[in-house]
Amino acid sequence: MTYREKWALITGASAGIGAVFAKALAARGANLVLVARREDRLRALADELRAAHAIDVRIIAADLAVDDAPDTVFARLKADGVDIDILVNNAGFGMPGVYTENDWQAHRDFIELMVTGYAHMTHLFLPGMLARGYGRIIHVSSVAGLVAGSSGHTLYGASKAFLVSFAQSLAAECDGKGVNVTALCPGFTYSEFHDVNDTRALVSALPKYMFMAPEPVVEGALDAVEKGHVVYVPGAWNKFVVWLMKALPRPWGAAIVRGQSKSFRRGD
């Protein structure tokens, strides 16, 4: 699988799964546009990937929780004559605690980034993909979007469920037009995500078999989008959890999630 001469845009590219996507796509020959808030990290990653793979790498420091940030990114690339062939919507964060512990501005920023931002970026770049007859879109969702909601991180599962349904609808609309859309639904993945969200102590107590390294998650997602798999769940444990939640009566699944959420969510 090669992406030579293609351009890939990755949001949330400065660390974690986003940085691993950048490395995997660079190894396949793609030129990159790396978008995140931390410009210093973007510069370091861009320098590393240019040296290792002799590709073109652009960086755009932007906070996609700001409502006009996607338009700014799009306008800059249009001015530079860069057409995006692969879009990885990955930027995100979590808000520990129950819903009323955070003020509305924090929730608004979360929705702007995790729901509106994904939809906005897709709305900007999808028309060009359709016009050229080629495109790949990956929304980084979560197993949380496929199971019952839990106490704590109240909007997280809801936003991830939106991304699954959004990917399914987009895939149906793009069928036969050269554009593949995939919702990547990982479970617990080793990254700094839990440090930022102040839940490292909680998740570190979980069994190691519940965790995956980010590299196989990303490799599986790239394989899935090429094969046209619309919803991709990496890892045997995660697949089992999703299967179990679908097989059980809905109230039973909700009860299990409610009982277990205190192990990995900072709730009440």
TIKOLKE-417036 format. One record per residue (C-alpha): residue in one letter; x, y, z. Coordinates in steps of 0.001 Angstrom, whole numbers, plus 500000, padded with zeros to 6 digits. Layout:
N
AXYZ ...
END
This chain:
268
M500000500000500000 T501618503254498872 Y500464506859498960 R503246508378496893 E502216511804495546 K499135511839497810 W498577514463500493 A497368513423503952 L496066515801506622 I496146514620510244 T494555516603513044 G495838516174516578 A499131515179514985 S501516516374517683 A501320513235519849 G499648509878520436 I497643508186517702 G497886511283515497 A501692511218515483 V501646507483514751 F499300508083511812 A501767510685510521 K504666508233510736 A502701505397509102 L501520507569506222 A505007509041505747 A506416505517505540 R503939504885502712 G505198507922500818 A502421510423501554 N503137514114501851 L501736515441505108 V499880518356506599 L500158518157510380 V497621520135512407 A497623520616516180 R497958523351518781 R501574522656519839 E503744524119517105 D507034523038518690 R505997519389518620 L504722519688515061 R508050521155513923 A510046518392515576 L507861515676514040 A507933517331510611 D511747517530510669 E511959513868511663 L509646512684508880 R511232514818506154 A514650513403507018 A513454509810507226 H511227509665504136 A512125512576501834 I508546513820501739 D506952517261501869 V505577518078505319 R503608521227506147 I502574522207509675 I499628524342510743 A499311525307514386 A495577525615515020 D493041525031517760 L490147523247516085 A487912524043519051 V487741527549517555 D484832527596515132 D486630529203512156 A489858527177512502 P488899524572509849 D488194527379507368 T491625528859508100 V493324525498507513 F491414524955504271 A492121528472502959 R495839528146503652 L496101524849501797 K494025526140498897 A496350529139498602 D499329526748498550 G497722524544495886 V497581521503498180 D494717519061497543 I494036516692500436 D493536513048499444 I493552511501502932 L491911513101505956 V492501511712509443 N490191513418511919 N491898512643515207 A492058515774517385 G490377515376520735 F490412515422524497 G488308514209527393 M486701515941530356 P486908513892533561 G484064514059536022 V480298514191535765 Y478464516594533487 T477765519373535980 E481362519565537224 N482478521365534063 D481184524750532924 W479299525165529672 Q482225526791527858 A484283523636528400 H481441521488527045 R480969523855524101 D484665523636523230 F484483519848523490 I481528519624521087 E483144522137518733 L486295520032518518 M484961516488518738 V481735516803516729 T481477520074514811 G485190520165513962 Y485149516669512445 A482034517458510434 H483416520844509331 M486788519461508182 T485029516712506249 H482631519181504632 L485585521273503444 F487763518516502011 L485280515865500817 P484091517781497706 G487616517854496288 M488022514133496884 L484761513417495080 A485726515676492186 R489056513844491785 G487489510412492277 Y489797509481495141 G489731509981498891 R490246508320502245 I488660509623505450 I489303508161508894 H487390509410511924 V489089508356515156 S486118507228517205 S486227504724520083 V484767501531521488 A482966504025523767 G480871504982520743 L479655501408520325 V478633500579523894 A476310502096526478 G477211505445527992 S479066505545531284 S479172507807534296 G481913510407533897 H483404511870530688 T479742512403529852 L480008513689526290 Y482886511439525238 G480898508331524303 A478162510460522751 S480655512249520494 K482228508956519461 A478835507432518666 F478167510419516412 L481382509693514505 V480365506074513898 S476975507051512489 F478532509942510547 A481048507579508919 Q478322505108508003 S476228507784506310 L479205509268504483 A480301505827503302 A476827505218501868 E476831508585500103 C480334508021498691 D479785504418497606 G481192503830494123 K482771507297493948 G486330506410494946 V486099507754498499 N486300505340501437 V485250506375504948 T486108504497508145 A485340505039511816 L488293503709513807 C487051502466517200 P489983501603519453 G489739500720523113 F492410501618525636 T495548502655523742 Y498918503566525215 S499354507342524798 E499486510550526814 F495691510898526506 H495101509626530040 D497822511856531477 V496186514938529972 N492791513830531291 D494088513084534790 T492977509452534680 R496376507745534445 A496123506243537934 L492730504731537157 V493589503165533824 S497027501975534997 A495229499638537391 L493433497905534508 P494722494569533145 K497375494928530451 Y495412492745528007 M492893495569527718 F495510497905526199 M496992498128522705 A500042499936521395 P499082502704518942 E501064501272516012 P498859498204515342 V495767500369515858 V496912502724513105 E498137499992510756 G494804498214511087 A492893501415510395 L494833502116507199 D494217498559506041 A490525498871506932 V489956502099505013 E491628500629501933 K489339497603502122 G486273499793502555 H485480498667506100 V483255501384507509 V483587500544511215 Y486885499078512372 V487504497793515909 P491150496792516487 G492195494042518866 A490619490790520026 W489585492139523433 N487893495193521967 K486081493075519383 F484864490795522178 V483577493717524247 V481677495183521304 W480240491767520388 L479147491157523989 M477428494532524290 K475510493838521062 A474594490283522101 L473266491186525546 P469887492829526100 R470427496595526185 P469615496992529931 W472155494300530796 G474884495946528749 A474109499326530299 A474281497808533786 I477686496258533069 V479096499526531753 R477617501435534687 G479207499023537140 Q482609499033535477 S482887502725534610 K484328503640538003 S487409501595537032 F488333503860534113 R486191507024534270 R486440509798536807 G482771510042537662 D480786510863540773 
END
